Amino acid sequence: MDRRFFLLLPAGLLVRPGKARAQAVVLRSHSLVEDQVIRVSDIFEGTSKGDVVVGASPNPGQRFVIEASQLAGIARRFSVDWHPTSGAERSVIERPGRALSREAALEVLRAELLGLGLPADAELELSAFTPPMLPLNAIPRLSAEGGNYESASNRFAATLIVMADGVPSIRMRVAGRAIATASAVVSTRRLAVGEVVKPEDAKLVQLRAERVRPGTAQRLEDVVGMQLRRPVGTDLPFMGVDLMVPHIIAKNETVTMIVEGPGLSLTTQGRALEAAPRGGRLNVMNLASRNVVEAEAIGPGRVRVSLGAGPLRSAERS
């Protein structure tokens, strides 16, 4: 933001008669300052008065413009051997800055409002908040006071106090509303049908309550290790109906059938007629007899058949 006190143009140059050219004073068309003051050396080069303070510097993130007539006045006041040559000379003095983090402000406001009845999981929405600018390397010290929270309307207000080296303390009244949130487990990447969710594929977040549909998974332990019935996009929530215990037996997979009975245990090969999770029941065709029996999935590629279950049906021979 310009202030009609300062700005940018080519340097003016004046060499006093009888002086060597090396001693000429040159106007700086643009300078960056990080101090709270402007010095002669921020405006003019080649002068022994460089460390002399001219005045206060702009606020962080702002700049001053010094026009030709003001430059001439500064040169006279501080005995700097420089005069404008065209009247078009000017110089910009700019002070870099960075905006206060909105997240840092919200953290302090939340601490102030929690003791006034603010729900711990509420999201704070600020209205018309313009974060103050601070010096680039300043470490802000924040606090809040005078908080007010109305549970009926979910409206709040408080005074935010910002202190940092290089700027006067800032007090600003902020207001907004609290928004109810709910837990949700969302995907960290796009997942396809049939994939088993790994720990790195899911994260627990807080979403605005109106965005959390009934049936949304709200605990990581209800999602990790489950298999997907439908694809899930990145950052989208997992729905309970789209999760199932992973299949350890695939449909039409060749499996080892462990046939058990009193004093008897034997194995044979079979073909799973359907998919099943661990502990799930499925129909399996004995490849030797072509009989179909009910079995229990006990591990990848392995099922258990208890004697007495008997054949459900015989497959037609081709």
C-alpha positions in Angstrom: 0.0 0.0 0.0 1.5 3.3 -1.2 1.5 6.3 1.1 2.2 9.7 -0.6 5.3 10.1 1.4 7.6 7.9 -0.8 8.1 5.8 -4.3 10.4 4.5 -7.1 12.3 6.2 -10.0 15.8 6.4 -11.5 18.5 7.9 -9.3 19.3 11.6 -9.3 22.9 12.6 -9.4 24.7 15.8 -8.5 28.4 16.3 -8.5 29.5 19.4 -6.7 32.0 21.5 -8.7 35.6 20.8 -7.6 34.6 17.4 -6.1 35.9 14.1 -7.5 33.2 12.1 -9.4 33.8 9.2 -7.0 32.3 11.2 -4.2 29.0 11.7 -6.0 25.8 11.0 -4.0 23.2 8.8 -5.8 19.5 8.5 -5.0 18.2 5.0 -4.3 15.1 4.4 -6.3 13.9 1.5 -4.1 15.0 0.2 -0.7 13.9 -2.6 1.6 14.1 -1.9 5.3 13.4 -4.2 8.2 14.0 -1.7 11.0 11.5 0.6 12.6 13.4 3.6 11.2 14.6 4.9 7.9 18.2 6.0 7.6 19.9 8.3 5.2 21.6 5.4 3.6 18.2 3.9 2.7 17.6 6.9 0.5 21.0 8.1 -0.7 24.2 6.2 -1.6 27.7 7.6 -1.2 27.2 9.8 1.8 28.9 9.9 5.2 25.5 10.6 6.8 24.3 7.0 6.1 23.6 6.0 9.7 21.6 9.1 10.5 17.9 8.4 11.2 15.4 10.2 8.9 12.2 9.0 10.5 9.9 6.1 11.2 9.7 3.3 8.6 6.4 2.1 7.1 4.3 -0.6 8.9 5.2 -4.2 7.8 3.8 -4.9 4.4 3.6 -1.3 3.4 5.7 1.3 1.7 6.4 5.0 1.5 6.9 7.1 -1.6 9.3 10.1 -1.4 8.7 12.7 -4.1 11.5 15.0 -5.6 10.6 18.0 -3.4 10.7 15.9 -0.2 13.9 14.3 -1.3 15.5 17.8 -1.7 14.2 18.8 1.8 15.7 15.6 3.3 19.0 16.3 1.6 19.2 19.9 2.9 18.2 18.9 6.4 20.9 16.2 6.7 23.5 18.0 4.7 23.5 15.5 1.9 25.1 16.7 -1.4 22.2 15.9 -3.7 19.7 18.0 -5.7 16.9 16.9 -8.0 17.7 17.4 -11.7 14.2 17.0 -13.3 11.7 17.1 -10.5 10.6 13.6 -11.5 12.9 11.8 -9.1 11.3 9.8 -6.3 12.2 6.9 -4.1 10.3 3.9 -2.6 11.0 2.7 0.9 9.3 -0.7 1.5 9.1 -2.7 4.6 8.5 -6.5 4.1 6.0 -8.2 6.3 3.9 -11.4 6.7 0.4 -11.8 7.8 -0.4 -13.3 11.2 -1.5 -16.9 10.8 -5.3 -17.3 11.0 -4.7 -20.7 12.6 -2.7 -19.1 15.4 -5.4 -16.6 16.0 -8.1 -19.3 16.1 -6.1 -21.4 18.6 -5.9 -18.4 21.0 -9.6 -17.6 20.6 -10.6 -21.2 21.2 -8.7 -21.3 24.5 -10.5 -18.1 25.6 -14.0 -19.4 24.6 -13.7 -23.0 25.9 -14.3 -21.7 29.4 -17.4 -19.8 28.3 -19.2 -22.9 27.0 -17.8 -23.4 23.5 -18.0 -27.1 22.5 -14.5 -28.6 22.3 -15.1 -30.0 18.8 -16.7 -26.8 17.3 -15.1 -25.1 14.3 -14.7 -21.4 14.6 -15.6 -19.2 11.6 -14.4 -15.6 11.7 -16.3 -12.9 10.0 -14.4 -10.0 8.2 -11.1 -11.0 9.8 -8.1 -9.2 8.3 -4.9 -10.6 9.8 -2.4 -7.9 10.9 1.0 -7.7 9.2 4.1 -8.4 11.2 7.8 -8.1 10.5 9.2 -11.0 8.6 11.3 -12.5 11.4 9.1 -11.5 14.3 7.7 -14.2 16.6 4.2 -13.1 17.6 2.9 -13.4 21.1 -0.9 -13.8 21.2 -3.5 -13.6 23.8 -7.3 -13.0 24.0 -9.6 -11.3 26.5 -13.1 -10.1 26.9 -14.6 -13.2 25.3 -18.3 -13.7 24.9 -20.1 -16.9 23.7 -23.9 -17.3 23.1 -24.8 -21.0 22.9 -28.3 -20.2 21.6 -27.0 -18.5 18.4 -23.4 -20.0 18.5 -22.1 -16.5 18.1 -18.9 -15.4 19.8 -16.6 -12.3 20.1 -13.3 -11.6 21.8 -10.4 -9.1 21.8 -7.3 -10.5 20.1 -4.0 -9.1 21.4 -0.9 -9.4 19.1 2.6 -8.4 20.3 5.8 -8.8 18.4 9.2 -7.1 18.3 9.4 -4.2 15.8 5.7 -3.2 16.0 3.4 -1.6 18.5 1.0 -4.1 20.3 -2.2 -4.6 18.3 -5.7 -5.0 19.9 -8.5 -6.0 17.6 -12.1 -7.1 18.3 -13.0 -10.2 16.3 -16.3 -12.0 16.0 -17.8 -15.0 14.3 -19.8 -18.2 14.9 -19.1 -21.7 16.1 -20.0 -24.6 13.8 -20.7 -28.1 15.1 -18.4 -30.8 13.7 -18.3 -34.6 13.7 -15.6 -37.2 13.3 -15.2 -38.9 9.9 -12.7 -41.3 8.5 -11.6 -40.2 5.0 -9.4 -41.7 2.3 -5.9 -40.4 1.7 -5.9 -41.6 -1.9 -8.2 -43.1 -4.5 -9.1 -46.7 -3.7 -10.6 -49.3 -6.0 -13.3 -51.9 -5.5 -11.8 -54.9 -3.6 -8.9 -53.1 -2.1 -8.1 -53.7 1.6 -7.7 -50.4 3.5 -4.2 -50.0 4.9 -3.3 -47.7 7.8 -1.8 -45.1 5.5 -5.0 -45.1 3.3 -7.2 -43.5 6.0 -7.2 -40.6 8.4 -9.5 -39.3 11.1 -10.7 -35.7 10.6 -13.3 -33.3 11.9 -15.9 -32.2 9.3 -18.8 -29.8 9.6 -21.7 -31.9 11.0 -24.0 -31.2 8.0 -21.4 -32.8 5.7 -21.3 -36.1 7.7 -24.0 -38.4 6.4 -25.6 -41.1 8.5 -23.5 -44.3 8.3 -20.2 -42.5 7.8 -17.3 -44.4 9.4 -16.1 -42.4 12.5 -13.3 -44.7 13.9 -10.2 -45.8 12.2 -10.5 -49.3 13.6 -13.8 -49.7 11.8 -12.1 -49.0 8.4 -8.4 -50.2 8.5 -8.2 -53.8 7.4 -11.6 -53.8 5.7 -12.3 -54.5 2.0 -14.1 -52.1 -0.2 -17.4 -52.9 -2.0 -17.2 -49.6 -3.9 -14.4 -47.2 -5.0 -13.6 -44.3 -2.7 -12.1 -41.0 -3.9 -9.3 -39.0 -2.2 -10.5 -37.1 0.9 -13.9 -38.6 0.7 -15.4 -40.4 3.8 -15.8 -44.1 4.1 -19.4 -45.4 4.4 -20.1 -48.4 6.6 -22.2 -50.1 3.9 -19.2 -50.0 1.6 -16.9 -51.9 3.9 -16.7 -55.6 4.5 -14.4 -58.2 6.1 -11.8 -59.0 3.5 -12.2 -62.2 1.5 -9.5 -64.8 1.9 -11.1 -67.1 -0.6 -11.9 -65.9 -4.0 -14.7 -67.3 -6.2 -13.6 -70.1 -8.5 -10.3 -70.4 -6.6 -8.7 -73.8 -6.2 -8.6 -74.5 -2.5 -7.2 -77.2 -0.2 -10.1 -79.0 1.6 -9.3 -80.3 5.0 -11.9 -82.9 5.8 -12.2 -83.7 9.6 -14.2 -86.1 11.6 -13.8 -88.2 14.8 -10.3 -89.8 14.5 -10.0 -88.7 10.9 -8.3 -85.9 9.0 -7.6 -85.9 5.2 -7.0 -83.3 2.5 -8.2 -83.0 -1.1 -8.6 -80.4 -3.7 -11.7 -78.4 -4.3 -13.0 -75.3 -6.1 -14.6 -72.4 -4.2 -18.0 -71.6 -5.7 -18.1 -68.2 -3.9 -15.9 -65.8 -2.1 -15.6 -65.8 1.6 -13.9 -64.0 4.5 -12.0 -65.8 7.3 -14.6 -67.7 9.3 -17.2 -67.4 6.5 -19.2 -70.3 5.2 -19.1 -71.1 1.5 -19.9 -73.9 -0.9 -17.0 -75.9 -2.3 -16.9 -78.5 -5.1 -14.7 -81.6 -4.3 -12.8 -81.9 -7.6 -12.4 -85.7 -7.1 -16.1 -86.6 -6.4 -17.7 -83.5 -8.0 -19.8 -83.2 -4.8 -20.6 -79.8 -3.4 -20.3 -79.4 0.4 -20.4 -76.5 2.8 -17.1 -75.4 4.2 -15.5 -72.8 6.5 -12.8 -70.5 5.2 -9.9 -70.9 7.6 -7.0 -69.3 5.7 -5.9 -68.2 2.3 -6.7 -71.0 -0.1 -7.8 -73.4 2.8 -11.2 -74.5 3.9 -12.4 -76.9 6.6 -15.2 -79.5 6.0 -16.7 -81.3 8.9 -17.8 -84.9 8.4 -21.5 -85.1 8.7 -22.1 -82.0 6.7 -22.7 -84.3 3.7 -22.9 -83.3 0.1 -25.4 -80.5 -0.8 -25.6 -81.6 -4.3 -23.7 -83.3 -7.0 -22.3 -81.4 -10.0 -23.3 -82.6 -13.4 -20.4 -84.2 -15.2 -19.6 -82.5 -18.4 
